Amino acid sequence: MAAGGGIDPIHQFHITEIVALKPFGLNLSFTNTSLWMVIVLATVSAIMVYGSSQRAVVPGRLQSLAEMIYEFVASTLTGVMGKEGMKFFPFVFSLFSFVLASNMLGMIPGSFTVTSQIIVTAAFAVLVISVVLVYGIVKHGSHFFGLFVPSGVPGWLLPFMVLIEVVSFLSRPVSLSLRLFGNMLAGHIALKVFGGFVVALIAAGGAATIIAPLPLLLAVALTALEFLVAFLQAYVFAILTCVYLNDALHPGH
């Protein structure tokens, strides 16, 4: 809540220091973002370690969840890049699991949504593009730069097409990071606003109490939609990563 009793939907995204660490003038403090990253990592690790250690013929819940995530990422990789794409499985699996867990844990009241921070999503996007560049250049050498030279283009038009391809490639980390960040930010703001409406109408009393269920129903519907968005955004992030990594495997147009 903001000063004066107003609703502050942005407050949930504020970064706060838990342990101040500022050696040599650098701010390396342990914040709520850092804490929830650790929680997300611990949650994913626990699910995968305990889920994969059971190996029961009739899988339990954790084993089923671990197997579902494994199969989902594997089918996504092979669907985009073929069997050769499985060499990137650990990388894509880690990204998908972390983003999905961050999105889902962020739905818990009082928690912190790591993927609502542009610096986090931007770091993931830069990491993806860096892997594409490094792997593509190491594997294909100068042939990798054929990615920016479309085939069958007239010579006079080629410089413009190369420029467009380069700009398009450089815009990938921007769109990849903004898509995830924007969807998570907007969804949580909407939930906060409708939740604030319910509290405000109930607190007002009288006739306002009668219409309080309306924003409550919308908040419930938005919550269900936000769970769907949380999964879809993790899936979109993973499949776009696969598409970009496919360029590193097959740089030719």
RAKA-V535187 format. One record per helix or strand of 2 or more residues. SS is the DSSP state (a for helix, b for strand). FROM is the first residue (numbers start at 1). LEN is the number of residues. If there is no record, write none. Layout:
# RAKA-V535187
ss:SS from:FROM len:LEN
ss:SS from:FROM len:LEN
This chain:
# RAKA-V535187
ss:a from:3 len:3
ss:a from:11 len:3
ss:b from:17 len:3
ss:a from:23 len:3
ss:b from:30 len:2
ss:a from:32 len:23
ss:a from:61 len:21
ss:a from:83 len:23
ss:a from:114 len:3
ss:a from:118 len:31
ss:a from:155 len:16
ss:a from:172 len:33
ss:a from:208 len:42
